[in-house]
Amino acid sequence: SKKEEKEVVIDCSLINEKVSLKVMDKGIGIPDEDIPYILNRFYRVDKARSRKQGGLGLGLAIAKRWIEKYHGTINIESKEGEGTNVTAVWPLFNNSL
């Protein structure tokens, strides 16, 4: 059987003293109805997944909390069957540190 090729592209840029980190994949995508919830702790898109397949539904929730702690934002765009783009933006300089 032919192995499925997987590609993840990471783009980082500096725009107007803000860091923008974008992670893009060409995976299975996320259904529209799940997107509002995927940043919640313990939320899984595929309810049938078991712990054997990895993940507790915490990764994006932790990322969101960390990004917001540094006055940033996280945005997720996805289309089923096409892939997902996750973009995090935060200030380069943080006066509250």
mmCIF file as gemmi writes it, N, C-alpha and C atoms, coordinates in Angstrom:
data_model
loop_
_atom_site.group_PDB
_atom_site.id
_atom_site.type_symbol
_atom_site.label_atom_id
_atom_site.label_alt_id
_atom_site.label_comp_id
_atom_site.label_asym_id
_atom_site.label_entity_id
_atom_site.label_seq_id
_atom_site.pdbx_PDB_ins_code
_atom_site.Cartn_x
_atom_site.Cartn_y
_atom_site.Cartn_z
_atom_site.occupancy
_atom_site.B_iso_or_equiv
_atom_site.pdbx_formal_charge
_atom_site.auth_seq_id
_atom_site.auth_asym_id
_atom_site.pdbx_PDB_model_num
ATOM 1 N N . SER Axp A 1 ? 0.837 -1.194 0 1 0 ? 1 A 1
ATOM 2 C CA . SER Axp A 1 ? 0 0 0 1 0 ? 1 A 1
ATOM 3 C C . SER Axp A 1 ? 0.872 1.245 0 1 0 ? 1 A 1
ATOM 4 N N . LYS Axp A 2 ? 0.439 2.224 -0.741 1 0 ? 2 A 1
ATOM 5 C CA . LYS Axp A 2 ? 1.192 3.479 -0.852 1 0 ? 2 A 1
ATOM 6 C C . LYS Axp A 2 ? 0.983 4.331 0.4 1 0 ? 2 A 1
ATOM 7 N N . LYS Axp A 3 ? 2.092 4.849 0.931 1 0 ? 3 A 1
ATOM 8 C CA . LYS Axp A 3 ? 1.979 5.701 2.104 1 0 ? 3 A 1
ATOM 9 C C . LYS Axp A 3 ? 1.37 7.033 1.714 1 0 ? 3 A 1
ATOM 10 N N . GLU Axp A 4 ? 0.492 7.513 2.586 1 0 ? 4 A 1
ATOM 11 C CA . GLU Axp A 4 ? -0.144 8.808 2.345 1 0 ? 4 A 1
ATOM 12 C C . GLU Axp A 4 ? 0.845 9.918 2.695 1 0 ? 4 A 1
ATOM 13 N N . GLU Axp A 5 ? 1.088 10.814 1.74 1 0 ? 5 A 1
ATOM 14 C CA . GLU Axp A 5 ? 1.999 11.928 2.001 1 0 ? 5 A 1
ATOM 15 C C . GLU Axp A 5 ? 1.277 12.996 2.795 1 0 ? 5 A 1
ATOM 16 N N . LYS Axp A 6 ? 1.972 13.508 3.818 1 0 ? 6 A 1
ATOM 17 C CA . LYS Axp A 6 ? 1.394 14.555 4.638 1 0 ? 6 A 1
ATOM 18 C C . LYS Axp A 6 ? 2.347 15.732 4.631 1 0 ? 6 A 1
ATOM 19 N N . GLU Axp A 7 ? 1.796 16.914 4.441 1 0 ? 7 A 1
ATOM 20 C CA . GLU Axp A 7 ? 2.62 18.111 4.409 1 0 ? 7 A 1
ATOM 21 C C . GLU Axp A 7 ? 2.037 19.142 5.355 1 0 ? 7 A 1
ATOM 22 N N . VAL Axp A 8 ? 2.902 19.739 6.158 1 0 ? 8 A 1
ATOM 23 C CA . VAL Axp A 8 ? 2.526 20.842 7.028 1 0 ? 8 A 1
ATOM 24 C C . VAL Axp A 8 ? 3.458 21.994 6.697 1 0 ? 8 A 1
ATOM 25 N N . VAL Axp A 9 ? 2.889 23.163 6.452 1 0 ? 9 A 1
ATOM 26 C CA . VAL Axp A 9 ? 3.668 24.35 6.128 1 0 ? 9 A 1
ATOM 27 C C . VAL Axp A 9 ? 3.547 25.32 7.29 1 0 ? 9 A 1
ATOM 28 N N . ILE Axp A 10 ? 4.686 25.837 7.742 1 0 ? 10 A 1
ATOM 29 C CA . ILE Axp A 10 ? 4.711 26.81 8.828 1 0 ? 10 A 1
ATOM 30 C C . ILE Axp A 10 ? 5.286 28.105 8.284 1 0 ? 10 A 1
ATOM 31 N N . ASP Axp A 11 ? 4.556 29.194 8.481 1 0 ? 11 A 1
ATOM 32 C CA . ASP Axp A 11 ? 4.982 30.505 7.999 1 0 ? 11 A 1
ATOM 33 C C . ASP Axp A 11 ? 5.001 31.464 9.182 1 0 ? 11 A 1
ATOM 34 N N . CYS Axp A 12 ? 6.098 32.147 9.36 1 0 ? 12 A 1
ATOM 35 C CA . CYS Axp A 12 ? 6.214 33.12 10.441 1 0 ? 12 A 1
ATOM 36 C C . CYS Axp A 12 ? 6.625 34.447 9.837 1 0 ? 12 A 1
ATOM 37 N N . SER Axp A 13 ? 5.928 35.52 10.217 1 0 ? 13 A 1
ATOM 38 C CA . SER Axp A 13 ? 6.265 36.831 9.674 1 0 ? 13 A 1
ATOM 39 C C . SER Axp A 13 ? 6.078 37.897 10.748 1 0 ? 13 A 1
ATOM 40 N N . LEU Axp A 14 ? 6.663 39.056 10.494 1 0 ? 14 A 1
ATOM 41 C CA . LEU Axp A 14 ? 6.573 40.196 11.395 1 0 ? 14 A 1
ATOM 42 C C . LEU Axp A 14 ? 5.906 41.322 10.622 1 0 ? 14 A 1
ATOM 43 N N . ILE Axp A 15 ? 4.729 41.73 11.087 1 0 ? 15 A 1
ATOM 44 C CA . ILE Axp A 15 ? 3.968 42.771 10.419 1 0 ? 15 A 1
ATOM 45 C C . ILE Axp A 15 ? 3.52 43.787 11.461 1 0 ? 15 A 1
ATOM 46 N N . ASN Axp A 16 ? 3.915 45.058 11.273 1 0 ? 16 A 1
ATOM 47 C CA . ASN Axp A 16 ? 3.513 46.138 12.192 1 0 ? 16 A 1
ATOM 48 C C . ASN Axp A 16 ? 3.77 45.785 13.653 1 0 ? 16 A 1
ATOM 49 N N . GLU Axp A 17 ? 4.969 45.288 13.937 1 0 ? 17 A 1
ATOM 50 C CA . GLU Axp A 17 ? 5.39 44.912 15.295 1 0 ? 17 A 1
ATOM 51 C C . GLU Axp A 17 ? 4.512 43.821 15.908 1 0 ? 17 A 1
ATOM 52 N N . LYS Axp A 18 ? 3.926 43.007 15.038 1 0 ? 18 A 1
ATOM 53 C CA . LYS Axp A 18 ? 3.191 41.83 15.498 1 0 ? 18 A 1
ATOM 54 C C . LYS Axp A 18 ? 3.763 40.593 14.825 1 0 ? 18 A 1
ATOM 55 N N . VAL Axp A 19 ? 3.898 39.529 15.603 1 0 ? 19 A 1
ATOM 56 C CA . VAL Axp A 19 ? 4.371 38.252 15.085 1 0 ? 19 A 1
ATOM 57 C C . VAL Axp A 19 ? 3.154 37.462 14.606 1 0 ? 19 A 1
ATOM 58 N N . SER Axp A 20 ? 3.246 36.946 13.397 1 0 ? 20 A 1
ATOM 59 C CA . SER Axp A 20 ? 2.176 36.115 12.856 1 0 ? 20 A 1
ATOM 60 C C . SER Axp A 20 ? 2.756 34.735 12.564 1 0 ? 20 A 1
ATOM 61 N N . LEU Axp A 21 ? 2.185 33.725 13.194 1 0 ? 21 A 1
ATOM 62 C CA . LEU Axp A 21 ? 2.612 32.343 13.001 1 0 ? 21 A 1
ATOM 63 C C . LEU Axp A 21 ? 1.438 31.581 12.407 1 0 ? 21 A 1
ATOM 64 N N . LYS Axp A 22 ? 1.649 31.037 11.202 1 0 ? 22 A 1
ATOM 65 C CA . LYS Axp A 22 ? 0.574 30.324 10.509 1 0 ? 22 A 1
ATOM 66 C C . LYS Axp A 22 ? 1.013 28.89 10.258 1 0 ? 22 A 1
ATOM 67 N N . VAL Axp A 23 ? 0.164 27.947 10.632 1 0 ? 23 A 1
ATOM 68 C CA . VAL Axp A 23 ? 0.416 26.526 10.403 1 0 ? 23 A 1
ATOM 69 C C . VAL Axp A 23 ? -0.684 26.023 9.483 1 0 ? 23 A 1
ATOM 70 N N . MET Axp A 24 ? -0.27 25.469 8.327 1 0 ? 24 A 1
ATOM 71 C CA . MET Axp A 24 ? -1.234 25.032 7.313 1 0 ? 24 A 1
ATOM 72 C C . MET Axp A 24 ? -1.01 23.557 6.987 1 0 ? 24 A 1
ATOM 73 N N . ASP Axp A 25 ? -2.086 22.799 6.923 1 0 ? 25 A 1
ATOM 74 C CA . ASP Axp A 25 ? -1.951 21.411 6.503 1 0 ? 25 A 1
ATOM 75 C C . ASP Axp A 25 ? -2.945 21.103 5.394 1 0 ? 25 A 1
ATOM 76 N N . LYS Axp A 26 ? -2.738 19.989 4.742 1 0 ? 26 A 1
ATOM 77 C CA . LYS Axp A 26 ? -3.624 19.524 3.677 1 0 ? 26 A 1
ATOM 78 C C . LYS Axp A 26 ? -4.318 18.247 4.138 1 0 ? 26 A 1
ATOM 79 N N . GLY Axp A 27 ? -4.732 18.241 5.403 1 0 ? 27 A 1
ATOM 80 C CA . GLY Axp A 27 ? -5.329 17.055 5.993 1 0 ? 27 A 1
ATOM 81 C C . GLY Axp A 27 ? -6.813 16.931 5.709 1 0 ? 27 A 1
ATOM 82 N N . ILE Axp A 28 ? -7.49 16.232 6.6 1 0 ? 28 A 1
ATOM 83 C CA . ILE Axp A 28 ? -8.909 15.921 6.386 1 0 ? 28 A 1
ATOM 84 C C . ILE Axp A 28 ? -9.815 17.111 6.666 1 0 ? 28 A 1
ATOM 85 N N . GLY Axp A 29 ? -9.292 18.135 7.325 1 0 ? 29 A 1
ATOM 86 C CA . GLY Axp A 29 ? -10.097 19.307 7.621 1 0 ? 29 A 1
ATOM 87 C C . GLY Axp A 29 ? -11.007 19.097 8.815 1 0 ? 29 A 1
ATOM 88 N N . ILE Axp A 30 ? -11.726 20.157 9.159 1 0 ? 30 A 1
ATOM 89 C CA . ILE Axp A 30 ? -12.615 20.152 10.322 1 0 ? 30 A 1
ATOM 90 C C . ILE Axp A 30 ? -14.005 20.568 9.851 1 0 ? 30 A 1
ATOM 91 N N . PRO Axp A 31 ? -15.042 19.827 10.233 1 0 ? 31 A 1
ATOM 92 C CA . PRO Axp A 31 ? -16.403 20.22 9.843 1 0 ? 31 A 1
ATOM 93 C C . PRO Axp A 31 ? -16.754 21.607 10.391 1 0 ? 31 A 1
ATOM 94 N N . ASP Axp A 32 ? -17.496 22.383 9.609 1 0 ? 32 A 1
ATOM 95 C CA . ASP Axp A 32 ? -17.886 23.739 10.007 1 0 ? 32 A 1
ATOM 96 C C . ASP Axp A 32 ? -18.524 23.783 11.39 1 0 ? 32 A 1
ATOM 97 N N . GLU Axp A 33 ? -19.364 22.786 11.689 1 0 ? 33 A 1
ATOM 98 C CA . GLU Axp A 33 ? -20.085 22.824 12.966 1 0 ? 33 A 1
ATOM 99 C C . GLU Axp A 33 ? -19.166 22.612 14.17 1 0 ? 33 A 1
ATOM 100 N N . ASP Axp A 34 ? -17.971 22.072 13.956 1 0 ? 34 A 1
ATOM 101 C CA . ASP Axp A 34 ? -17.035 21.83 15.061 1 0 ? 34 A 1
ATOM 102 C C . ASP Axp A 34 ? -16.091 23.01 15.318 1 0 ? 34 A 1
ATOM 103 N N . ILE Axp A 35 ? -15.874 23.848 14.322 1 0 ? 35 A 1
ATOM 104 C CA . ILE Axp A 35 ? -14.874 24.915 14.452 1 0 ? 35 A 1
ATOM 105 C C . ILE Axp A 35 ? -15.1 25.815 15.668 1 0 ? 35 A 1
ATOM 106 N N . PRO Axp A 36 ? -16.348 26.206 16.004 1 0 ? 36 A 1
ATOM 107 C CA . PRO Axp A 36 ? -16.505 27.071 17.177 1 0 ? 36 A 1
ATOM 108 C C . PRO Axp A 36 ? -16.079 26.428 18.498 1 0 ? 36 A 1
ATOM 109 N N . TYR Axp A 37 ? -15.924 25.116 18.525 1 0 ? 37 A 1
ATOM 110 C CA . TYR Axp A 37 ? -15.664 24.41 19.78 1 0 ? 37 A 1
ATOM 111 C C . TYR Axp A 37 ? -14.251 23.848 19.915 1 0 ? 37 A 1
ATOM 112 N N . ILE Axp A 38 ? -13.468 23.841 18.852 1 0 ? 38 A 1
ATOM 113 C CA . ILE Axp A 38 ? -12.196 23.11 18.9 1 0 ? 38 A 1
ATOM 114 C C . ILE Axp A 38 ? -11.152 23.745 19.809 1 0 ? 38 A 1
ATOM 115 N N . LEU Axp A 39 ? -11.361 24.998 20.229 1 0 ? 39 A 1
ATOM 116 C CA . LEU Axp A 39 ? -10.427 25.616 21.18 1 0 ? 39 A 1
ATOM 117 C C . LEU Axp A 39 ? -10.824 25.329 22.627 1 0 ? 39 A 1
ATOM 118 N N . ASN Axp A 40 ? -11.949 24.638 22.822 1 0 ? 40 A 1
ATOM 119 C CA . ASN Axp A 40 ? -12.392 24.274 24.173 1 0 ? 40 A 1
ATOM 120 C C . ASN Axp A 40 ? -11.609 23.062 24.679 1 0 ? 40 A 1
ATOM 121 N N . ARG Axp A 41 ? -11.365 23.043 25.978 1 0 ? 41 A 1
ATOM 122 C CA . ARG Axp A 41 ? -10.656 21.899 26.561 1 0 ? 41 A 1
ATOM 123 C C . ARG Axp A 41 ? -11.462 20.618 26.377 1 0 ? 41 A 1
ATOM 124 N N . PHE Axp A 42 ? -10.756 19.541 26.069 1 0 ? 42 A 1
ATOM 125 C CA . PHE Axp A 42 ? -11.291 18.177 25.96 1 0 ? 42 A 1
ATOM 126 C C . PHE Axp A 42 ? -12.222 17.962 24.771 1 0 ? 42 A 1
ATOM 127 N N . TYR Axp A 43 ? -12.369 18.961 23.893 1 0 ? 43 A 1
ATOM 128 C CA . TYR Axp A 43 ? -13.252 18.781 22.732 1 0 ? 43 A 1
ATOM 129 C C . TYR Axp A 43 ? -12.531 17.982 21.653 1 0 ? 43 A 1
ATOM 130 N N . ARG Axp A 44 ? -13.206 16.991 21.13 1 0 ? 44 A 1
ATOM 131 C CA . ARG Axp A 44 ? -12.672 16.19 20.031 1 0 ? 44 A 1
ATOM 132 C C . ARG Axp A 44 ? -13.634 16.243 18.868 1 0 ? 44 A 1
ATOM 133 N N . VAL Axp A 45 ? -13.089 16.482 17.69 1 0 ? 45 A 1
ATOM 134 C CA . VAL Axp A 45 ? -13.929 16.496 16.495 1 0 ? 45 A 1
ATOM 135 C C . VAL Axp A 45 ? -14.457 15.098 16.232 1 0 ? 45 A 1
ATOM 136 N N . ASP Axp A 46 ? -13.556 14.111 16.279 1 0 ? 46 A 1
ATOM 137 C CA . ASP Axp A 46 ? -13.94 12.72 16.027 1 0 ? 46 A 1
ATOM 138 C C . ASP Axp A 46 ? -14.224 12.044 17.356 1 0 ? 46 A 1
ATOM 139 N N . LYS Axp A 47 ? -15.498 11.908 17.678 1 0 ? 47 A 1
ATOM 140 C CA . LYS Axp A 47 ? -15.888 11.345 18.977 1 0 ? 47 A 1
ATOM 141 C C . LYS Axp A 47 ? -15.485 9.874 19.115 1 0 ? 47 A 1
ATOM 142 N N . ALA Axp A 48 ? -15.177 9.228 17.993 1 0 ? 48 A 1
ATOM 143 C CA . ALA Axp A 48 ? -14.832 7.8 18.028 1 0 ? 48 A 1
ATOM 144 C C . ALA Axp A 48 ? -13.355 7.572 18.352 1 0 ? 48 A 1
ATOM 145 N N . ARG Axp A 49 ? -12.548 8.645 18.38 1 0 ? 49 A 1
ATOM 146 C CA . ARG Axp A 49 ? -11.117 8.455 18.638 1 0 ? 49 A 1
ATOM 147 C C . ARG Axp A 49 ? -10.879 7.966 20.056 1 0 ? 49 A 1
ATOM 148 N N . SER Axp A 50 ? -9.92 7.089 20.185 1 0 ? 50 A 1
ATOM 149 C CA . SER Axp A 50 ? -9.573 6.592 21.514 1 0 ? 50 A 1
ATOM 150 C C . SER Axp A 50 ? -8.222 7.171 21.905 1 0 ? 50 A 1
ATOM 151 N N . ARG Axp A 51 ? -7.823 6.96 23.145 1 0 ? 51 A 1
ATOM 152 C CA . ARG Axp A 51 ? -6.526 7.456 23.609 1 0 ? 51 A 1
ATOM 153 C C . ARG Axp A 51 ? -5.384 6.813 22.846 1 0 ? 51 A 1
ATOM 154 N N . LYS Axp A 52 ? -5.611 5.63 22.264 1 0 ? 52 A 1
ATOM 155 C CA . LYS Axp A 52 ? -4.555 4.981 21.48 1 0 ? 52 A 1
ATOM 156 C C . LYS Axp A 52 ? -4.126 5.847 20.312 1 0 ? 52 A 1
ATOM 157 N N . GLN Axp A 53 ? -5.071 6.602 19.76 1 0 ? 53 A 1
ATOM 158 C CA . GLN Axp A 53 ? -4.748 7.456 18.625 1 0 ? 53 A 1
ATOM 159 C C . GLN Axp A 53 ? -4.156 8.787 19.068 1 0 ? 53 A 1
ATOM 160 N N . GLY Axp A 54 ? -4.077 9.003 20.348 1 0 ? 54 A 1
ATOM 161 C CA . GLY Axp A 54 ? -3.395 10.178 20.87 1 0 ? 54 A 1
ATOM 162 C C . GLY Axp A 54 ? -4.3 11.363 21.098 1 0 ? 54 A 1
ATOM 163 N N . GLY Axp A 55 ? -3.865 12.178 22.044 1 0 ? 55 A 1
ATOM 164 C CA . GLY Axp A 55 ? -4.55 13.444 22.285 1 0 ? 55 A 1
ATOM 165 C C . GLY Axp A 55 ? -5.679 13.347 23.275 1 0 ? 55 A 1
ATOM 166 N N . LEU Axp A 56 ? -5.788 14.418 24.056 1 0 ? 56 A 1
ATOM 167 C CA . LEU Axp A 56 ? -6.864 14.514 25.034 1 0 ? 56 A 1
ATOM 168 C C . LEU Axp A 56 ? -7.785 15.682 24.717 1 0 ? 56 A 1
ATOM 169 N N . GLY Axp A 57 ? -7.529 16.356 23.611 1 0 ? 57 A 1
ATOM 170 C CA . GLY Axp A 57 ? -8.32 17.532 23.294 1 0 ? 57 A 1
ATOM 171 C C . GLY Axp A 57 ? -7.866 18.75 24.074 1 0 ? 57 A 1
ATOM 172 N N . LEU Axp A 58 ? -6.585 18.779 24.428 1 0 ? 58 A 1
ATOM 173 C CA . LEU Axp A 58 ? -6.053 19.904 25.214 1 0 ? 58 A 1
ATOM 174 C C . LEU Axp A 58 ? -5.113 20.805 24.425 1 0 ? 58 A 1
ATOM 175 N N . GLY Axp A 59 ? -4.537 20.31 23.349 1 0 ? 59 A 1
ATOM 176 C CA . GLY Axp A 59 ? -3.49 21.048 22.638 1 0 ? 59 A 1
ATOM 177 C C . GLY Axp A 59 ? -3.891 22.443 22.208 1 0 ? 59 A 1
ATOM 178 N N . LEU Axp A 60 ? -5.018 22.564 21.499 1 0 ? 60 A 1
ATOM 179 C CA . LEU Axp A 60 ? -5.449 23.883 21.026 1 0 ? 60 A 1
ATOM 180 C C . LEU Axp A 60 ? -5.911 24.769 22.18 1 0 ? 60 A 1
ATOM 181 N N . ALA Axp A 61 ? -6.511 24.183 23.206 1 0 ? 61 A 1
ATOM 182 C CA . ALA Axp A 61 ? -6.941 24.966 24.373 1 0 ? 61 A 1
ATOM 183 C C . ALA Axp A 61 ? -5.732 25.569 25.087 1 0 ? 61 A 1
ATOM 184 N N . ILE Axp A 62 ? -4.664 24.79 25.215 1 0 ? 62 A 1
ATOM 185 C CA . ILE Axp A 62 ? -3.435 25.296 25.845 1 0 ? 62 A 1
ATOM 186 C C . ILE Axp A 62 ? -2.809 26.385 24.974 1 0 ? 62 A 1
ATOM 187 N N . ALA Axp A 63 ? -2.775 26.16 23.661 1 0 ? 63 A 1
ATOM 188 C CA . ALA Axp A 63 ? -2.221 27.163 22.74 1 0 ? 63 A 1
ATOM 189 C C . ALA Axp A 63 ? -2.994 28.469 22.846 1 0 ? 63 A 1
ATOM 190 N N . LYS Axp A 64 ? -4.324 28.385 22.872 1 0 ? 64 A 1
ATOM 191 C CA . LYS Axp A 64 ? -5.161 29.58 22.966 1 0 ? 64 A 1
ATOM 192 C C . LYS Axp A 64 ? -4.864 30.34 24.258 1 0 ? 64 A 1
ATOM 193 N N . ARG Axp A 65 ? -4.77 29.623 25.352 1 0 ? 65 A 1
ATOM 194 C CA . ARG Axp A 65 ? -4.509 30.273 26.649 1 0 ? 65 A 1
ATOM 195 C C . ARG Axp A 65 ? -3.144 30.958 26.648 1 0 ? 65 A 1
ATOM 196 N N . TRP Axp A 66 ? -2.138 30.285 26.114 1 0 ? 66 A 1
ATOM 197 C CA . TRP Axp A 66 ? -0.792 30.85 26.063 1 0 ? 66 A 1
ATOM 198 C C . TRP Axp A 66 ? -0.759 32.096 25.183 1 0 ? 66 A 1
ATOM 199 N N . ILE Axp A 67 ? -1.379 32.017 24.011 1 0 ? 67 A 1
ATOM 200 C CA . ILE Axp A 67 ? -1.388 33.152 23.081 1 0 ? 67 A 1
ATOM 201 C C . ILE Axp A 67 ? -2.119 34.344 23.694 1 0 ? 67 A 1
ATOM 202 N N . GLU Axp A 68 ? -3.265 34.099 24.322 1 0 ? 68 A 1
ATOM 203 C CA . GLU Axp A 68 ? -4.017 35.192 24.927 1 0 ? 68 A 1
ATOM 204 C C . GLU Axp A 68 ? -3.29 35.8 26.121 1 0 ? 68 A 1
ATOM 205 N N . LYS Axp A 69 ? -2.504 34.989 26.821 1 0 ? 69 A 1
ATOM 206 C CA . LYS Axp A 69 ? -1.713 35.51 27.943 1 0 ? 69 A 1
ATOM 207 C C . LYS Axp A 69 ? -0.756 36.601 27.458 1 0 ? 69 A 1
ATOM 208 N N . TYR Axp A 70 ? -0.282 36.463 26.24 1 0 ? 70 A 1
ATOM 209 C CA . TYR Axp A 70 ? 0.635 37.438 25.649 1 0 ? 70 A 1
ATOM 210 C C . TYR Axp A 70 ? -0.094 38.384 24.695 1 0 ? 70 A 1
ATOM 211 N N . HIS Axp A 71 ? -1.388 38.595 24.96 1 0 ? 71 A 1
ATOM 212 C CA . HIS Axp A 71 ? -2.216 39.587 24.253 1 0 ? 71 A 1
ATOM 213 C C . HIS Axp A 71 ? -2.332 39.301 22.756 1 0 ? 71 A 1
ATOM 214 N N . GLY Axp A 72 ? -2.424 38.028 22.438 1 0 ? 72 A 1
ATOM 215 C CA . GLY Axp A 72 ? -2.548 37.645 21.042 1 0 ? 72 A 1
ATOM 216 C C . GLY Axp A 72 ? -3.902 37.055 20.724 1 0 ? 72 A 1
ATOM 217 N N . THR Axp A 73 ? -4.035 36.64 19.473 1 0 ? 73 A 1
ATOM 218 C CA . THR Axp A 73 ? -5.271 36.006 19.013 1 0 ? 73 A 1
ATOM 219 C C . THR Axp A 73 ? -4.934 34.746 18.23 1 0 ? 73 A 1
ATOM 220 N N . ILE Axp A 74 ? -5.878 33.838 18.187 1 0 ? 74 A 1
ATOM 221 C CA . ILE Axp A 74 ? -5.716 32.614 17.393 1 0 ? 74 A 1
ATOM 222 C C . ILE Axp A 74 ? -6.97 32.459 16.532 1 0 ? 74 A 1
ATOM 223 N N . ASN Axp A 75 ? -6.76 32.109 15.278 1 0 ? 75 A 1
ATOM 224 C CA . ASN Axp A 75 ? -7.87 31.96 14.339 1 0 ? 75 A 1
ATOM 225 C C . ASN Axp A 75 ? -7.694 30.648 13.569 1 0 ? 75 A 1
ATOM 226 N N . ILE Axp A 76 ? -8.8 29.943 13.37 1 0 ? 76 A 1
ATOM 227 C CA . ILE Axp A 76 ? -8.749 28.661 12.671 1 0 ? 76 A 1
ATOM 228 C C . ILE Axp A 76 ? -9.715 28.68 11.496 1 0 ? 76 A 1
ATOM 229 N N . GLU Axp A 77 ? -9.177 28.336 10.321 1 0 ? 77 A 1
ATOM 230 C CA . GLU Axp A 77 ? -9.993 28.211 9.116 1 0 ? 77 A 1
ATOM 231 C C . GLU Axp A 77 ? -9.786 26.793 8.588 1 0 ? 77 A 1
ATOM 232 N N . SER Axp A 78 ? -10.87 26.154 8.187 1 0 ? 78 A 1
ATOM 233 C CA . SER Axp A 78 ? -10.742 24.781 7.719 1 0 ? 78 A 1
ATOM 234 C C . SER Axp A 78 ? -11.856 24.438 6.747 1 0 ? 78 A 1
ATOM 235 N N . LYS Axp A 79 ? -11.51 23.533 5.817 1 0 ? 79 A 1
ATOM 236 C CA . LYS Axp A 79 ? -12.506 22.973 4.906 1 0 ? 79 A 1
ATOM 237 C C . LYS Axp A 79 ? -12.319 21.464 4.909 1 0 ? 79 A 1
ATOM 238 N N . GLU Axp A 80 ? -13.413 20.754 5.092 1 0 ? 80 A 1
ATOM 239 C CA . GLU Axp A 80 ? -13.343 19.295 5.086 1 0 ? 80 A 1
ATOM 240 C C . GLU Axp A 80 ? -12.781 18.808 3.76 1 0 ? 80 A 1
ATOM 241 N N . GLY Axp A 81 ? -11.838 17.885 3.867 1 0 ? 81 A 1
ATOM 242 C CA . GLY Axp A 81 ? -11.233 17.297 2.689 1 0 ? 81 A 1
ATOM 243 C C . GLY Axp A 81 ? -10.142 18.147 2.057 1 0 ? 81 A 1
ATOM 244 N N . GLU Axp A 82 ? -9.925 19.356 2.563 1 0 ? 82 A 1
ATOM 245 C CA . GLU Axp A 82 ? -8.914 20.236 1.976 1 0 ? 82 A 1
ATOM 246 C C . GLU Axp A 82 ? -7.792 20.599 2.93 1 0 ? 82 A 1
ATOM 247 N N . GLY Axp A 83 ? -8.118 20.781 4.209 1 0 ? 83 A 1
ATOM 248 C CA . GLY Axp A 83 ? -7.069 21.111 5.16 1 0 ? 83 A 1
ATOM 249 C C . GLY Axp A 83 ? -7.474 22.206 6.131 1 0 ? 83 A 1
ATOM 250 N N . THR Axp A 84 ? -6.507 22.566 6.973 1 0 ? 84 A 1
ATOM 251 C CA . THR Axp A 84 ? -6.742 23.508 8.064 1 0 ? 84 A 1
ATOM 252 C C . THR Axp A 84 ? -5.607 24.517 8.138 1 0 ? 84 A 1
ATOM 253 N N . ASN Axp A 85 ? -5.97 25.773 8.404 1 0 ? 85 A 1
ATOM 254 C CA . ASN Axp A 85 ? -4.997 26.833 8.66 1 0 ? 85 A 1
ATOM 255 C C . ASN Axp A 85 ? -5.239 27.377 10.056 1 0 ? 85 A 1
ATOM 256 N N . VAL Axp A 86 ? -4.193 27.397 10.863 1 0 ? 86 A 1
ATOM 257 C CA . VAL Axp A 86 ? -4.254 27.984 12.199 1 0 ? 86 A 1
ATOM 258 C C . VAL Axp A 86 ? -3.305 29.17 12.206 1 0 ? 86 A 1
ATOM 259 N N . THR Axp A 87 ? -3.826 30.349 12.554 1 0 ? 87 A 1
ATOM 260 C CA . THR Axp A 87 ? -3.015 31.558 12.575 1 0 ? 87 A 1
ATOM 261 C C . THR Axp A 87 ? -3.028 32.157 13.977 1 0 ? 87 A 1
ATOM 262 N N . ALA Axp A 88 ? -1.851 32.372 14.524 1 0 ? 88 A 1
ATOM 263 C CA . ALA Axp A 88 ? -1.701 33.029 15.827 1 0 ? 88 A 1
ATOM 264 C C . ALA Axp A 88 ? -0.952 34.334 15.606 1 0 ? 88 A 1
ATOM 265 N N . VAL Axp A 89 ? -1.447 35.403 16.212 1 0 ? 89 A 1
ATOM 266 C CA . VAL Axp A 89 ? -0.823 36.721 16.083 1 0 ? 89 A 1
ATOM 267 C C . VAL Axp A 89 ? -0.699 37.317 17.474 1 0 ? 89 A 1
ATOM 268 N N . TRP Axp A 90 ? 0.495 37.83 17.785 1 0 ? 90 A 1
ATOM 269 C CA . TRP Axp A 90 ? 0.673 38.513 19.065 1 0 ? 90 A 1
ATOM 270 C C . TRP Axp A 90 ? 1.715 39.614 18.926 1 0 ? 90 A 1
ATOM 271 N N . PRO Axp A 91 ? 1.663 40.625 19.841 1 0 ? 91 A 1
ATOM 272 C CA . PRO Axp A 91 ? 2.606 41.743 19.756 1 0 ? 91 A 1
ATOM 273 C C . PRO Axp A 91 ? 4.04 41.279 19.973 1 0 ? 91 A 1
ATOM 274 N N . LEU Axp A 92 ? 4.957 41.85 19.192 1 0 ? 92 A 1
ATOM 275 C CA . LEU Axp A 92 ? 6.369 41.54 19.366 1 0 ? 92 A 1
ATOM 276 C C . LEU Axp A 92 ? 6.868 42.027 20.707 1 0 ? 92 A 1
ATOM 277 N N . PHE Axp A 93 ? 6.426 43.206 21.082 1 0 ? 93 A 1
ATOM 278 C CA . PHE Axp A 93 ? 6.824 43.793 22.379 1 0 ? 93 A 1
ATOM 279 C C . PHE Axp A 93 ? 5.626 43.797 23.297 1 0 ? 93 A 1
ATOM 280 N N . ASN Axp A 94 ? 5.835 43.398 24.542 1 0 ? 94 A 1
ATOM 281 C CA . ASN Axp A 94 ? 4.751 43.344 25.517 1 0 ? 94 A 1
ATOM 282 C C . ASN Axp A 94 ? 5.166 44.138 26.736 1 0 ? 94 A 1
ATOM 283 N N . ASN Axp A 95 ? 4.575 45.288 26.944 1 0 ? 95 A 1
ATOM 284 C CA . ASN Axp A 95 ? 4.939 46.156 28.055 1 0 ? 95 A 1
ATOM 285 C C . ASN Axp A 95 ? 4.53 45.625 29.42 1 0 ? 95 A 1
ATOM 286 N N . SER Axp A 96 ? 3.659 44.631 29.454 1 0 ? 96 A 1
ATOM 287 C CA . SER Axp A 96 ? 3.182 44.12 30.739 1 0 ? 96 A 1
ATOM 288 C C . SER Axp A 96 ? 4.052 43.011 31.31 1 0 ? 96 A 1
ATOM 289 N N . LEU Axp A 97 ? 5.109 42.6 30.585 1 0 ? 97 A 1
ATOM 290 C CA . LEU Axp A 97 ? 5.984 41.523 31.084 1 0 ? 97 A 1
ATOM 291 C C . LEU Axp A 97 ? 6.949 42.046 32.12 1 0 ? 97 A 1
